[in-house]
Amino acid sequence: MRSKIFQKILDETPKEVEVFVNNYANSLLKTNNMEAKDFFGNKIEVGDTVVFMQKGYRNLVMGQVISITPKMVNIAHKLHQNGLGMTTRQEHSQVIVKK
């Protein structure tokens, strides 16, 4: 149920708000000297496409970074089994940025 609500909110969010939030989050990270780096040392930014191993599974999953904290990255992605959208949190070193 949560994933359907989350998807509905994302679908109804105007593009201008999405761009503002992404720009604001990236500028906030820069002003606080917070820099998240992936497994290979590449910089992680909001909006980046990343690959990670889903907790409890051995499959690699592709998703998009929606927010960054000092220790974790929040990623929006789809579940393999049913295709529902969801979010997951991974440590910076547990993701790889797609370049």
N, C-alpha and C positions, 0 to 999 in steps of 0.2 A: 504494500500500500504506500509506503513512504516513497518508493522509487517512482510511482506514477504521479504523486503530488510534486515531487522534485522535478520531474520531466515537464509537467504542466507549467510550473513556475518558470523553468528555463525557456519553454516555448513562448510564453507570454511576455518575457522580459524584452523590452525594446533594445535594439542594437546599440543605441547611444548609451544606454545604461551599462551594457556589457563592456563596451569600449572604455567608458569612464572608470568602471571598477577595475579592469585590467591595468589601465594606466596608473590609477591611484595606488593599487597594490604594489606595482613595480617601483613607483617613486617612493613609497613608504619604506620599502626594503632598502633602497639606495640611501635615503637620508639617515636611516638607522644603522648603516653599514652592515646590514644582514645580507650575506651572499650564500645562497644554497648551491651546493655542487653535487653532481651525480657521481656514480661509481667511478667514472673515468676522469672526474675533475672538471667536467663541463658545467657551465653556469645554468641553473634552473630558473626559469621565469614563469610567471602566470601566463597561461595560454600555450605553453610548450606541449608538444606531443611526447609522451614518455612510454617506455616499456618497463614492466615490473612483473615480479612473480607474485601472484595472488596468494595471500595467506591461506595455508591449508591445502594448496594445490601445487602441482608441478608445471603448470602451463604458464607461458608468458602472456601477459595481457597488455593491450595498448589502451592508453587513456590520455586525457588532457588535464594539465595542472590547473586547478581552480583557485587554490590558495596555498600560501607557504607560511609556515611558522618557523621559529628558530631551530626546531628539531625535526619537524615533519613536513611532508608534502601531501596535500589533499588532492585526490585525483578522481575525476568523473570518468566512468567507463561502463561497458555493458557486461553483464554476466554471460558466460558461455552457454550455460544450460538453457536459459529461457529468454535471453536477449533483453532483459529488463535493465534499465539504467540504474546505476548505483554509484556511491562514492566510497573510497577507501583511503586510509592513511598509511603512508610508508615513510621510513626514514630517508633522508636525502641520499645516503649511499646505497639504498636499495632500489633506485630507479636509474634508468639510462635514457638520456635525452636523445630524441630522434633529430638528427641534423640533416 
